[in-house]
């Protein structure tokens, strides 16, 4: 991936107001996407009709928030919490069935089905983070910081939040 075109990251056009937008057309302008930059740890995959692009976690959270049509969205952390639990269960169920019915073989079809369910998990994580007033990037960075600290202390294994 080091020299791959997938190393480019496309940013929402709104992040570049006032900056020069000249350069070759990417065909992604209709999606509101401009300008490549280097990847970092704060990205996730998003599939468009014709392109695979990288998306910033906060941009995903904002876009997903526009589809949050549940009761009392904006002051209801219970709904996305229950949804997250349900969707995580669906992921686990699909993996269980691969073990039971396919002897642990994850073919492309099953992997695609699991990816769709993981997208639903991500949607509910984004909604819960929004309900709690967190940016997904902050949540992800705090998690990586916690894991780096545990790793430095040799505490990745075990249990408990404060090990």
VOBA-964065 format. One line per field, with one value per residue (C-alpha): x, y, z; residue number from 1. Coordinates in Angstrom, 1 decimal, padded with zeros to 4 digits. Layout:
# residues N
u: (X_...) $
v: (Y_...) $
w: (Z_...) $
i: (NUM_...) $
END
This chain:
# residues 163
u: (000.0_003.0_003.2_-000.4_-003.0_-005.0_-002.4_-004.3_-006.9_-009.7_-011.0_-014.4_-014.5_-015.6_-012.2_-010.6_-012.7_-010.3_-007.5_-006.5_-008.6_-006.7_-005.3_-006.5_-010.1_-010.7_-014.2_-015.2_-016.1_-019.8_-019.4_-017.9_-014.5_-011.3_-007.5_-005.3_-003.3_-001.3_-003.2_-003.1_-004.7_-007.9_-009.5_-012.0_-013.2_-016.3_-017.5_-018.8_-020.4_-017.2_-014.4_-013.0_-011.9_-010.7_-012.8_-012.1_-013.9_-015.5_-016.7_-018.3_-019.9_-021.3_-022.7_-024.1_-025.7_-027.8_-029.5_-030.3_-034.1_-034.8_-036.9_-035.4_-032.2_-029.9_-030.9_-031.4_-028.3_-030.4_-031.5_-028.0_-026.7_-029.4_-028.8_-025.1_-025.7_-028.0_-025.7_-022.7_-024.8_-025.5_-021.7_-021.1_-023.9_-022.5_-019.0_-020.6_-022.3_-019.0_-017.5_-020.6_-021.5_-018.3_-015.6_-014.1_-013.8_-014.5_-015.2_-015.8_-019.5_-019.4_-016.8_-019.0_-021.9_-019.9_-018.5_-022.1_-022.9_-019.7_-020.9_-024.1_-022.0_-020.0_-023.2_-024.4_-021.0_-021.1_-024.6_-023.7_-020.6_-022.7_-025.3_-022.5_-020.9_-017.8_-016.0_-015.1_-011.6_-011.2_-012.6_-010.2_-007.2_-007.9_-008.2_-004.9_-003.3_-004.6_-003.3_000.1_000.3_-000.7_001.8_004.6_003.8_003.4_-000.3_-002.1_-003.3_-005.5_-008.8_-010.1_-010.3_-007.5_-004.7) $
v: (000.0_002.2_003.3_002.5_005.0_003.9_005.8_009.0_010.3_012.5_015.3_017.0_020.1_022.2_021.7_023.6_026.7_029.6_027.3_026.6_023.8_023.6_020.4_017.2_016.3_013.2_012.6_012.8_016.4_015.5_013.7_016.9_015.3_017.2_017.0_014.0_013.8_011.1_008.5_008.5_006.4_008.3_006.9_004.3_002.8_004.1_002.7_005.0_003.8_003.9_004.5_003.2_006.3_006.9_008.9_010.8_009.4_012.7_013.2_009.7_010.6_013.8_012.1_009.2_011.7_013.0_009.6_009.3_009.1_007.4_008.7_011.7_011.7_014.1_013.2_009.4_007.3_004.2_003.7_003.5_001.5_-001.2_-001.0_-001.4_-004.5_-006.0_-005.3_-006.7_-009.8_-010.1_-010.0_-012.7_-014.8_-014.7_-015.6_-018.5_-019.8_-019.8_-021.9_-024.3_-024.5_-023.7_-025.2_-021.7_-020.8_-017.1_-016.8_-013.5_-013.7_-014.2_-011.5_-009.1_-009.9_-009.4_-006.1_-004.8_-005.8_-004.1_-001.0_-001.1_-001.5_001.6_003.5_002.8_003.6_006.9_007.6_006.7_008.9_011.8_011.3_011.4_014.4_012.7_013.0_009.5_010.7_011.6_008.2_006.4_008.4_007.9_004.2_004.0_006.0_003.6_000.6_002.2_002.8_-000.8_-002.1_-000.1_-001.5_-005.1_-005.1_-005.8_-009.1_-009.6_-008.0_-004.7_-001.2_000.2_-002.4) $
w: (000.0_000.4_-003.3_-004.1_-005.3_-002.2_-000.2_-001.2_001.2_-000.1_002.1_002.0_-000.1_002.9_004.4_001.5_001.2_000.4_-000.8_-004.4_-005.9_-009.2_-010.4_-012.2_-011.8_-009.7_-010.8_-007.1_-007.0_-007.3_-004.0_-002.4_-002.3_-003.1_-002.6_-001.8_001.5_003.2_005.2_009.0_011.7_011.7_008.6_007.7_004.3_002.5_-000.8_-003.5_-006.7_-008.7_-006.2_-003.0_-000.9_002.6_004.9_008.1_011.1_012.0_008.4_008.6_012.0_010.6_007.4_009.5_011.9_009.0_008.8_012.5_012.4_015.8_018.7_020.4_018.4_020.1_023.6_023.5_024.1_024.8_021.2_019.7_022.6_022.0_018.3_018.7_020.8_018.2_015.3_017.1_017.8_014.1_013.3_015.9_014.5_011.0_012.3_014.3_011.2_009.3_012.0_012.1_008.4_006.5_008.8_009.5_005.8_005.2_001.4_-000.4_000.0_003.7_004.1_002.2_004.4_007.6_006.2_005.8_009.4_010.6_008.8_010.8_014.0_013.0_012.4_015.9_017.4_015.6_016.9_020.5_020.3_019.0_021.8_024.4_022.8_021.5_018.2_016.8_016.1_019.8_020.8_018.4_019.5_023.2_022.6_020.7_023.4_026.1_024.0_023.5_027.3_028.1_025.5_027.0_030.4_029.1_030.0_026.7_028.0_031.0_031.9_033.4_032.0_034.3_033.9) $
i: (1_2_3_4_5_6_7_8_9_10_11_12_13_14_15_16_17_18_19_20_21_22_23_24_25_26_27_28_29_30_31_32_33_34_35_36_37_38_39_40_41_42_43_44_45_46_47_48_49_50_51_52_53_54_55_56_57_58_59_60_61_62_63_64_65_66_67_68_69_70_71_72_73_74_75_76_77_78_79_80_81_82_83_84_85_86_87_88_89_90_91_92_93_94_95_96_97_98_99_100_101_102_103_104_105_106_107_108_109_110_111_112_113_114_115_116_117_118_119_120_121_122_123_124_125_126_127_128_129_130_131_132_133_134_135_136_137_138_139_140_141_142_143_144_145_146_147_148_149_150_151_152_153_154_155_156_157_158_159_160_161_162_163) $
END
